[in-house]
């Protein structure tokens, strides 16, 4: 059983229930690599190093009680200057092989560079002790329709499971109420040392247990799309082109099933690794098809519809040797699509003749 990432209480007005939150996604890949020295075939490992020689040990005469204080006590100043080279000429001479020393993990702190070479030093304990509300309680501040939330705000999903006990009833009641009203809760959560905007929502499939928590980006984290927009003028869609575009969309419309989509890169990576293990040549790369240039939009739409129609007409595999309802309906749908296409093309031709007259 996986350990929860966060454990606490979700509070909705005066209603509260204890929950545990688990990551809903996995970042691990079936195949991972190490860095290897091609000459020695040894693992390449990273070291934390600092520019310049190690500082000499300071002889500090203090009482034992004072030595037991926090390690950062002797670095009382929160602002530090990066060490400057004393002899710039000598620094240039040893530029190719500068002096470095290994830094212990306990001596690594965070620094904010507010000017070139000037840092505001933040100790780990100072970050840990930041007083942020919601470390153990998620306060749901409002409910909103899921459709009102811009998809670009969504960041990462988590599973929310109720803890055993009488509070599980409150969890189930609020879950069903959110399903019936089509609402999600909006609030804030603190974990991994940061505060996150989040929504609490019932699962997409009501048969799944628990609820979902989605962390969201704050508005300040989103860039303005107008900074990247190209001025397209006031181009309006031609009625005939729009009619064919809608037919093309209809021809390729089908229910979304995420299991149909595969990670082809991971498959190719596995083939490459297996070939290396068997001392075989690497698989040949697939030839990428060059996209055709659209010169005449109407012609491109017609050809696209012509390619979609045969695919729709193919019968689906059936059990007991008989055709399914879907296989009988698809040829009819393809015929109807062709008839609509012909009607749109005829109207377009008539409109052109009228304009030329």
C-alpha positions as CSV (number, residue, x, y, z in Angstrom):
1,X,0.0,0.0,0.0
2,X,1.4,3.4,-1.0
3,X,2.0,5.9,1.7
4,X,-0.2,9.1,1.4
5,X,1.4,12.2,0.1
6,X,-0.8,14.4,2.4
7,X,-3.0,13.6,5.3
8,X,-5.4,16.0,6.9
9,X,-9.0,17.4,6.9
10,X,-11.1,18.9,4.2
11,X,-13.4,21.5,5.7
12,X,-16.6,22.7,3.9
13,X,-18.2,25.3,6.2
14,X,-18.9,23.3,9.3
15,X,-18.7,19.9,7.6
16,X,-15.3,18.3,7.9
17,X,-13.8,14.9,7.1
18,X,-10.4,13.3,7.3
19,X,-8.8,12.3,4.1
20,X,-5.5,10.9,2.6
21,X,-4.1,12.2,-0.7
22,X,-2.2,10.0,-3.1
23,X,-0.4,10.9,-6.4
24,X,-2.7,9.9,-9.4
25,X,0.2,9.7,-11.9
26,X,3.5,7.9,-12.2
27,X,6.6,9.7,-13.5
28,X,8.7,6.5,-13.7
29,X,9.4,5.1,-17.1
30,X,9.9,1.4,-17.8
31,X,13.3,2.2,-19.3
32,X,15.7,4.7,-17.6
33,X,19.4,5.4,-18.2
34,X,22.6,6.1,-16.2
35,X,25.4,8.3,-17.5
36,X,28.4,6.2,-18.5
37,X,32.0,7.1,-19.3
38,X,32.4,5.7,-22.8
39,X,36.1,5.1,-22.2
40,X,36.0,3.2,-18.8
41,X,32.3,2.1,-18.9
42,X,32.1,3.4,-15.3
43,X,29.1,5.3,-13.9
44,X,29.4,9.1,-14.0
45,X,28.3,10.5,-10.7
46,X,27.6,14.1,-9.7
47,X,29.2,16.1,-6.9
48,X,28.2,19.3,-5.3
49,X,31.1,21.6,-5.7
50,X,31.7,25.2,-5.0
51,X,34.1,27.6,-7.0
52,X,37.3,28.4,-5.1
53,X,39.2,26.6,-2.4
54,X,37.5,25.4,0.8
55,X,37.3,28.0,3.6
56,X,39.7,27.4,6.4
57,X,38.2,26.2,9.6
58,X,37.5,29.0,12.0
59,X,38.7,28.8,15.6
60,X,35.8,29.9,17.6
61,X,36.0,29.8,21.4
62,X,32.5,29.2,22.7
63,X,30.8,27.4,25.5
64,X,29.5,23.9,24.7
65,X,25.9,25.1,25.0
66,X,26.5,27.7,22.3
67,X,28.1,25.0,20.0
68,X,24.8,23.0,20.2
69,X,22.9,25.9,18.5
70,X,21.7,25.7,14.9
71,X,24.5,25.3,12.3
72,X,23.6,28.6,10.7
73,X,24.2,30.6,13.9
74,X,27.7,31.8,12.8
75,X,26.2,32.9,9.5
76,X,23.9,35.5,11.2
77,X,23.8,37.8,8.2
78,X,21.0,37.0,5.7
79,X,22.9,38.8,2.9
80,X,26.2,37.4,1.6
81,X,28.6,38.6,-1.2
82,X,30.0,36.0,-3.6
83,X,33.8,35.8,-3.1
84,X,35.6,37.9,-5.7
85,X,39.0,36.9,-7.3
86,X,41.8,38.9,-5.6
87,X,44.1,38.8,-8.6
88,X,42.2,39.0,-11.9
89,X,45.4,38.3,-13.8
90,X,46.0,35.1,-11.9
91,X,42.4,34.2,-12.3
92,X,42.7,34.4,-16.1
93,X,45.8,32.1,-16.0
94,X,44.0,29.4,-14.1
95,X,40.7,29.9,-15.9
96,X,40.9,26.5,-17.6
97,X,41.3,24.6,-14.2
98,X,39.7,26.7,-11.5
99,X,40.0,25.6,-7.9
100,X,37.0,23.8,-6.5
101,X,36.0,22.0,-3.4
102,X,33.2,19.5,-2.5
103,X,30.3,21.0,-0.5
104,X,28.6,18.9,2.2
105,X,24.9,18.5,2.0
106,X,24.4,20.3,5.3
107,X,26.2,23.4,4.0
108,X,24.0,23.8,1.0
109,X,21.4,26.6,1.4
110,X,19.2,28.5,-1.0
111,X,20.2,32.0,-2.2
112,X,18.3,34.6,-4.0
113,X,20.5,36.7,-6.3
114,X,19.1,40.2,-6.0
115,X,22.2,41.8,-7.6
116,X,25.1,40.4,-9.5
117,X,27.1,38.3,-7.0
118,X,24.9,39.3,-4.1
119,X,22.6,36.8,-2.4
120,X,19.9,36.7,0.2
121,X,20.6,33.5,2.0
122,X,17.7,31.4,3.1
123,X,18.3,28.6,5.6
124,X,16.3,25.3,5.2
125,X,14.8,25.8,8.7
126,X,13.5,29.2,7.7
127,X,11.7,27.7,4.7
128,X,10.3,24.9,6.8
129,X,9.0,27.4,9.4
130,X,7.1,29.6,7.0
131,X,3.7,30.1,8.5
132,X,1.2,29.1,5.8
133,X,-2.4,28.3,6.6
134,X,-3.7,25.0,5.5
135,X,-0.8,22.7,6.3
136,X,-3.3,20.1,7.7
137,X,-6.6,21.5,6.6
138,X,-8.0,22.2,3.2
139,X,-10.6,25.0,3.4
140,X,-13.1,24.8,0.5
141,X,-13.9,28.5,-0.1
142,X,-16.5,28.1,-2.9
143,X,-18.1,25.7,-5.4
144,X,-18.0,26.3,-9.2
145,X,-18.9,24.5,-12.4
146,X,-16.0,22.5,-13.8
147,X,-16.7,24.0,-17.2
148,X,-15.9,27.5,-15.7
149,X,-12.3,26.5,-15.0
150,X,-9.8,27.1,-17.9
151,X,-8.1,23.8,-18.7
152,X,-4.7,25.7,-19.0
153,X,-4.9,26.1,-15.2
154,X,-4.8,22.4,-14.5
155,X,-1.4,21.1,-13.3
156,X,-1.5,17.6,-11.6
157,X,-4.1,15.1,-10.4
158,X,-4.3,13.3,-7.0
159,X,-6.6,10.7,-5.5
160,X,-8.5,11.7,-2.4
161,X,-9.6,8.8,-0.2
162,X,-11.6,9.1,3.1
163,X,-10.2,7.7,6.3
164,X,-12.2,5.0,8.0
165,X,-14.6,6.1,10.6
166,X,-17.9,8.1,11.0
167,X,-16.5,11.0,9.0
168,X,-16.5,8.8,5.9
169,X,-20.3,9.3,5.7
170,X,-19.8,13.1,5.4
171,X,-17.3,12.4,2.6
172,X,-19.8,10.2,0.7
173,X,-22.7,12.7,1.1
174,X,-20.7,15.7,-0.2
175,X,-19.3,13.6,-3.0
176,X,-22.8,12.6,-4.2
177,X,-24.0,16.2,-3.8
178,X,-21.2,17.4,-6.0
179,X,-22.1,14.8,-8.6
180,X,-25.8,15.7,-8.6
181,X,-25.1,19.4,-8.9
182,X,-22.2,19.1,-11.3
183,X,-19.9,21.2,-9.1
184,X,-16.3,21.1,-7.9
185,X,-14.9,22.7,-4.7
186,X,-12.2,25.3,-4.9
187,X,-9.7,25.9,-2.2
188,X,-5.9,25.9,-1.3
189,X,-3.6,23.2,-0.1
190,X,0.0,23.4,1.3
191,X,2.4,20.5,0.5
192,X,5.9,20.1,-0.7
193,X,6.7,23.4,0.9
194,X,4.4,25.4,-1.4
195,X,0.9,26.7,-1.5
196,X,-1.3,25.4,-4.3
197,X,-4.7,26.4,-5.7
198,X,-6.8,23.3,-6.1
199,X,-10.2,21.9,-6.9
200,X,-11.9,19.0,-5.2
201,X,-14.0,17.0,-7.7
202,X,-15.9,13.7,-8.0
203,X,-14.1,11.2,-10.3
204,X,-14.8,11.4,-14.0
205,X,-16.2,7.8,-13.8
206,X,-18.7,7.8,-10.9
207,X,-18.0,4.1,-10.4
208,X,-14.4,4.9,-9.2
209,X,-13.9,5.3,-5.5
210,X,-13.1,8.5,-3.6
211,X,-12.7,11.9,-5.2
212,X,-10.0,13.8,-7.2
213,X,-7.9,16.7,-6.2
214,X,-6.4,18.8,-9.0
215,X,-3.7,21.4,-8.3
216,X,-4.1,24.5,-10.4
217,X,-1.8,27.3,-11.5
218,X,-2.4,30.7,-10.2
219,X,-3.4,33.4,-12.7
220,X,0.1,35.1,-12.3
221,X,1.7,31.9,-13.6
222,X,0.0,32.0,-17.0
223,X,1.4,34.1,-19.9
224,X,-0.7,36.3,-22.0
225,X,-1.6,34.5,-25.3
226,X,-1.9,37.9,-27.1
227,X,1.9,38.2,-26.7
228,X,2.3,35.4,-29.2
229,X,-0.8,36.0,-31.5
230,X,-0.3,36.8,-35.1
231,X,-2.7,39.4,-36.5
232,X,-5.0,37.4,-38.8
233,X,-7.1,40.4,-39.7
234,X,-10.9,40.0,-39.9
235,X,-10.9,36.8,-42.0
236,X,-14.3,35.1,-41.8
237,X,-15.0,31.5,-42.6
238,X,-16.5,30.9,-46.1
239,X,-19.9,29.1,-45.7
240,X,-19.0,26.3,-48.2
241,X,-15.6,25.7,-46.6
242,X,-17.1,25.7,-43.1
243,X,-19.7,23.2,-44.3
244,X,-17.0,20.8,-45.5
245,X,-14.9,21.4,-42.4
246,X,-17.8,20.4,-40.2
247,X,-18.3,17.2,-42.2
248,X,-14.7,16.4,-41.8
249,X,-15.0,16.8,-38.1
250,X,-18.1,14.6,-38.0
251,X,-16.3,11.9,-40.1
252,X,-13.5,11.7,-37.5
253,X,-15.7,12.0,-34.4
254,X,-15.7,9.0,-32.0
255,X,-15.8,8.4,-28.3
256,X,-12.5,9.2,-26.5
257,X,-10.7,6.2,-25.0
258,X,-7.3,7.0,-23.6
259,X,-6.2,3.3,-23.7
260,X,-6.2,3.5,-27.5
261,X,-3.3,5.8,-27.5
262,X,0.2,4.4,-26.9
263,X,3.6,5.9,-26.0
264,X,5.3,5.1,-29.3
265,X,8.6,6.7,-28.1
266,X,8.8,4.2,-25.2
267,X,8.1,1.3,-27.6
268,X,10.9,2.5,-30.0
269,X,13.2,3.0,-27.0
270,X,12.6,-0.6,-25.9
271,X,13.4,-1.9,-29.4
272,X,16.6,0.1,-29.4
273,X,17.7,-1.3,-26.0
274,X,16.8,-4.9,-26.9
275,X,18.8,-4.5,-30.2
276,X,21.8,-3.3,-28.2
277,X,21.5,-6.2,-25.7
278,X,21.5,-8.7,-28.6
279,X,24.4,-6.9,-30.4
280,X,22.1,-6.2,-33.3
281,X,22.1,-3.0,-35.4
282,X,19.8,-0.2,-34.3
283,X,16.3,-0.2,-35.9
284,X,16.0,2.0,-38.9
285,X,14.2,5.3,-38.2
286,X,10.8,5.8,-39.6
287,X,10.5,8.1,-42.6
288,X,8.5,11.1,-41.5
289,X,5.7,12.0,-44.0
290,X,6.0,15.6,-45.2
291,X,2.7,17.5,-44.8
292,X,1.2,18.5,-48.0
293,X,1.0,22.2,-48.7
294,X,-2.6,23.6,-48.7
295,X,-3.0,25.6,-51.9
296,X,-6.7,25.3,-52.4
297,X,-8.6,24.9,-49.1
298,X,-11.8,23.5,-50.7
299,X,-9.7,20.9,-52.6
300,X,-7.9,19.9,-49.4
301,X,-11.2,19.5,-47.6
302,X,-12.7,17.4,-50.4
303,X,-9.7,15.1,-50.5
304,X,-9.8,14.7,-46.7
305,X,-13.4,13.7,-46.8
306,X,-12.8,11.3,-49.6
307,X,-10.1,9.6,-47.4
308,X,-12.4,9.5,-44.4
309,X,-15.4,7.9,-46.3
310,X,-13.7,4.5,-47.1
311,X,-12.5,4.2,-43.5
312,X,-16.1,4.7,-42.3
313,X,-17.4,2.1,-44.8
314,X,-15.1,-0.7,-43.6
315,X,-17.2,-3.3,-41.6
316,X,-16.3,-3.9,-38.0
317,X,-15.3,-7.3,-36.8
318,X,-18.4,-9.2,-35.5
319,X,-19.0,-12.1,-33.3
320,X,-20.7,-15.3,-34.5
321,X,-19.9,-14.3,-38.1
322,X,-22.7,-11.8,-38.3
323,X,-22.5,-8.0,-38.9
324,X,-23.0,-5.7,-36.0
325,X,-25.4,-2.8,-36.0
326,X,-22.4,-0.5,-36.2
327,X,-21.1,-2.2,-39.4
328,X,-24.5,-1.8,-41.1
329,X,-24.8,1.8,-40.1
330,X,-21.3,3.0,-41.2
331,X,-21.8,2.5,-45.0
332,X,-25.0,4.4,-44.8
333,X,-23.3,7.2,-42.9
334,X,-20.5,7.2,-45.5
335,X,-23.1,7.5,-48.2
336,X,-24.9,10.3,-46.4
337,X,-21.5,12.1,-46.0
338,X,-20.8,11.8,-49.7
339,X,-24.3,13.1,-50.5
340,X,-23.8,16.1,-48.2
341,X,-20.4,16.7,-49.8
342,X,-21.9,16.7,-53.2
343,X,-24.6,19.1,-52.2
344,X,-22.1,21.6,-50.7
345,X,-19.8,21.4,-53.7
346,X,-22.8,21.9,-56.1
347,X,-23.9,25.0,-54.1
348,X,-20.3,26.3,-54.2
349,X,-20.2,25.9,-58.0
350,X,-23.5,27.6,-58.4
351,X,-22.4,30.5,-56.2
352,X,-19.3,31.0,-58.3
353,X,-21.3,31.0,-61.5
354,X,-23.6,33.6,-60.1
355,X,-20.7,35.8,-59.1
356,X,-19.0,35.5,-62.5
357,X,-22.3,36.4,-64.2
